[in-house]
């Protein structure tokens, strides 16, 4: 099992220690030393004050921040959590991703989602009701940009004729694409376009807010993993080639007083039996020292104990 963390900006206001270059470099380097295999950032370029006050969180630009983290690490993959694909023209995403992949020696994974914050879409000038169609379009176009010269494609909001975008990513044929979401539509997209699926645990209330399907038990996850495998087989693809990333709800979070490493490891085993290959680990962000302490604790008691 491999483990990844999102840079711990979990709140509004954020801890200022975590948004400096030194803070990001320190957290990323500590995570790599502890044995984490992935590190990334969230994507909220235009959150509303109302959302922030209701429990949302501030964010850095994921591509800029991952580029900085890449310069201070050598082995961890750079995995955003997640890029809201309809927010951006796919040529811009492809260029940022190719650049990051080259700068990190092929360590970039493009994890993407449809998005759900209507006012953020409005602030960015993107039609909220077109988000699913824009997402599908971008998935295809980004792969084509990364693998094709002299590309011509007519999009919903762009017209590209004879485009050749070099330098290409280092990863061949292109960086892995992980697709987020709990719905059948998300799994269908994985079968068609992706190299990974990243659902998230969501009881009914959270699922309604995030405009996705509820996912709140191992049994539900097992059923949906089986559905994904059927879809992959129907598409002529090997299910074992696809990564699955999700949080572990057993044992608590490192840095909490009640964190139980043995229980966490038991949860890891159960998730591995279901086909999960990556676990997203929650790290505290109340102070830089607490963040580093939790990372070291997890590396010692969980990663090294596997």
C-alpha positions in Angstrom: 0.0 0.0 0.0 1.2 3.5 -0.8 0.2 6.6 1.2 -0.3 10.2 0.1 -1.1 13.4 1.9 -2.7 16.7 0.9 -0.8 19.8 2.2 -2.8 20.4 5.4 -4.7 23.7 4.7 -7.9 22.3 6.2 -9.5 25.5 7.4 -10.2 29.2 7.0 -8.2 31.0 8.2 -5.2 28.9 7.4 -2.0 28.6 9.4 0.4 31.1 7.8 3.4 28.8 8.5 2.0 26.4 5.8 1.9 28.8 2.9 5.5 30.0 2.8 8.0 28.4 0.5 9.9 27.2 3.5 6.8 25.7 5.1 5.9 23.8 1.9 9.4 22.6 1.4 9.7 21.4 5.0 6.4 19.5 4.9 7.1 17.9 1.5 10.7 16.9 2.5 9.4 15.5 5.8 6.7 13.5 4.1 9.2 12.0 1.7 11.6 11.0 4.5 8.7 9.4 6.4 7.9 7.2 3.4 4.9 8.9 1.8 4.6 8.2 -1.9 2.4 11.1 -2.8 1.9 14.8 -2.0 -0.4 17.4 -3.3 -2.7 20.4 -3.0 -6.4 21.2 -3.3 -7.9 23.4 -6.0 -10.1 26.4 -5.0 -9.2 29.5 -7.0 -12.4 31.4 -6.1 -14.2 30.1 -3.0 -17.0 32.2 -1.5 -16.8 33.7 2.0 -20.1 31.8 2.8 -18.5 28.5 1.9 -15.3 29.3 3.9 -17.4 30.2 7.0 -19.4 27.0 6.6 -16.3 24.8 7.0 -14.5 25.3 3.7 -10.8 26.0 3.4 -8.3 28.2 1.7 -6.0 26.9 -1.0 -2.9 27.6 -3.0 -2.6 27.2 -6.7 -2.0 23.4 -7.0 0.4 23.6 -10.0 2.6 26.4 -8.7 2.7 24.7 -5.2 3.4 21.3 -6.6 6.2 22.7 -8.7 7.8 24.1 -5.5 7.4 20.8 -3.7 8.9 19.0 -6.6 12.1 21.1 -6.3 12.5 19.9 -2.7 11.8 16.2 -3.2 13.1 13.4 -5.4 10.8 10.3 -5.1 7.2 11.4 -4.1 4.6 11.7 -6.8 2.9 15.1 -7.1 -0.8 14.3 -6.9 -3.4 17.1 -6.6 -6.5 16.6 -4.5 -8.0 17.4 -6.9 -7.8 19.7 -10.0 -11.3 20.8 -11.0 -11.0 20.3 -14.7 -13.9 22.4 -16.0 -12.4 25.5 -14.4 -9.6 25.6 -17.0 -9.1 25.4 -20.8 -7.6 21.9 -21.4 -4.6 23.3 -23.2 -3.7 25.2 -20.1 -4.0 22.1 -17.9 -2.0 20.0 -20.4 0.8 22.6 -20.5 1.0 22.9 -16.7 0.9 19.2 -16.3 3.6 18.5 -18.9 5.8 21.2 -17.3 5.4 19.8 -13.9 6.1 16.2 -15.1 9.3 17.4 -16.8 10.4 19.4 -13.8 9.8 16.4 -11.4 11.4 13.8 -13.6 8.1 12.1 -14.4 6.5 12.2 -11.0 3.2 13.9 -11.8 -0.2 12.3 -11.6 -3.2 14.4 -12.8 -6.0 13.8 -10.4 -9.2 15.5 -11.6 -12.8 16.1 -10.6 -16.0 17.7 -12.0 -16.4 20.2 -9.2 -19.5 21.1 -7.2 -19.3 24.8 -6.0 -21.7 26.7 -8.2 -20.5 30.1 -7.2 -16.9 29.3 -7.8 -17.9 28.3 -11.4 -19.8 31.6 -11.8 -16.7 33.5 -10.5 -14.5 31.8 -13.1 -17.0 32.3 -15.9 -17.7 28.6 -16.4 -21.2 27.3 -17.0 -22.0 25.1 -14.0 -24.6 23.1 -15.9 -22.0 22.2 -18.6 -19.5 20.9 -16.1 -19.9 17.2 -16.9 -19.6 17.8 -20.7 -16.6 20.1 -20.2 -15.0 17.4 -18.0 -15.4 14.7 -20.6 -14.1 17.0 -23.3 -11.1 18.0 -21.4 -10.2 14.4 -20.5 -10.0 13.5 -24.2 -8.3 16.7 -25.3 -5.6 16.6 -22.6 -4.6 13.1 -23.6 -4.5 14.1 -27.2 -2.4 17.2 -26.5 0.2 15.0 -24.7 0.4 12.4 -27.4 -0.4 14.1 -30.7 1.1 16.7 -33.1 -0.8 18.9 -35.4 -4.0 18.5 -33.4 -7.2 19.9 -34.5 -10.3 19.8 -32.2 -13.5 21.8 -32.0 -14.4 22.3 -28.3 -17.5 23.8 -26.7 -15.7 27.0 -26.0 -12.5 26.8 -28.2 -11.4 26.1 -31.7 -8.0 24.5 -32.0 -6.4 24.0 -35.4 -3.0 22.4 -36.1 -1.8 22.6 -32.5 1.5 21.0 -31.5 2.4 21.5 -27.8 5.9 20.6 -26.9 7.8 19.8 -24.7 5.8 16.7 -24.0 5.6 15.1 -20.6 8.4 12.8 -19.6 6.0 10.0 -18.6 5.0 7.7 -21.5 2.5 7.7 -23.1 1.4 10.4 -20.7 1.2 11.1 -16.9 -1.4 9.0 -15.1 -4.9 10.4 -14.9 -6.9 9.7 -11.8 -10.6 10.5 -11.8 -12.5 11.6 -8.7 -16.1 11.0 -7.7 -18.3 8.4 -6.3 -20.9 8.1 -9.1 -21.3 5.5 -11.8 -20.4 8.2 -14.3 -17.0 8.7 -12.6 -16.2 5.0 -12.9 -17.3 5.0 -16.5 -14.8 7.8 -17.2 -12.1 5.8 -15.4 -12.8 2.8 -17.7 -12.6 5.1 -20.8 -9.8 7.6 -19.9 -8.2 6.9 -16.5 -5.4 5.1 -14.8 -6.9 5.6 -11.3 -10.1 6.2 -9.4 -10.2 8.4 -6.3 -13.6 8.2 -4.6 -14.1 9.8 -1.2 -16.0 8.8 1.9 -19.3 10.7 2.0 -22.3 10.1 4.2 -25.6 11.2 2.7 -25.5 14.8 3.8 -21.9 15.4 2.6 -22.7 13.6 -0.7 -25.7 15.9 -1.3 -23.5 19.0 -0.7 -20.7 17.7 -3.0 -23.2 16.6 -5.6 -22.1 13.0 -5.7 -23.2 9.6 -4.6 -23.0 8.6 -0.9 -20.2 6.3 0.1 -20.0 5.4 3.7 -19.0 1.8 4.3 -16.6 -0.9 3.2 -19.5 -2.9 1.7 -20.5 0.1 -0.5 -16.9 0.5 -1.6 -16.6 -3.2 -2.4 -19.7 -3.0 -4.6 -18.4 0.0 -6.5 -14.9 -1.5 -6.9 -16.5 -4.6 -8.5 -18.6 -2.3 -10.8 -15.4 -0.5 -11.8 -13.7 -3.9 -12.6 -16.6 -4.9 -14.8 -16.5 -1.7 -16.7 -12.7 -2.0 -17.2 -13.1 -5.6 -18.4 -15.8 -4.6 -20.8 -13.5 -1.9 -22.2 -10.8 -4.6 -22.7 -8.6 -3.2 -19.9 -6.9 -5.0 -17.0 -8.4 -3.9 -13.6 -5.1 -4.6 -11.9 -3.5 -1.7 -13.9 -5.8 0.8 -12.2 -5.0 2.5 -9.0 -7.7 3.2 -6.4 -7.1 5.8 -3.7 -9.4 6.6 -0.7 -9.1 7.5 3.0 -8.9 4.9 5.7 -11.7 5.4 8.3 -10.2 3.0 10.9 -7.8 4.1 13.7 -8.2 7.9 13.4 -5.7 10.4 12.0 -2.0 10.8 12.9 -1.5 13.6 15.3 -4.7 13.0 17.1 -4.5 11.9 20.7 -6.6 8.8 20.0 -4.7 7.7 16.9 -4.3 3.9 16.9 -1.6 2.7 14.5 -2.5 -1.0 14.9 -6.2 -0.3 14.1 -5.1 1.9 11.2 -3.0 -1.0 9.8 -5.9 -3.4 10.2 -8.0 -1.0 8.1 -5.2 -0.8 5.5 -5.3 -4.6 5.2 -9.0 -4.6 4.7 -8.8 -1.9 2.0 -6.0 -3.7 0.2 -8.2 -6.8 0.1 -10.8 -4.7 -1.7 -8.3 -3.5 -4.3 -7.3 -0.1 -2.9 -3.7 0.8 -3.8 -3.3 4.2 -2.3 -4.6 5.7 1.0 -5.1 9.5 1.5 -4.0 10.3 5.0 -5.3 13.2 7.0 -2.5 15.4 8.6 -3.2 18.2 11.1 -2.6 21.7 9.9 -2.9 23.7 13.2 0.8 24.3 13.3 3.9 23.4 11.4 5.4 21.6 14.3 2.3 19.5 14.8 2.2 18.7 11.1 5.8 17.5 11.1 5.3 15.5 14.3 2.2 13.7 12.8 4.1 12.9 9.6 7.0 11.4 11.5 4.7 9.4 13.8 2.8 8.0 10.8 6.0 7.1 9.0 7.3 5.2 12.1 4.2 3.5 13.3 2.4 2.7 10.0 4.5 3.0 6.9 7.6 1.3 8.3 5.4 -1.3 10.1 3.7 -2.6 6.9 
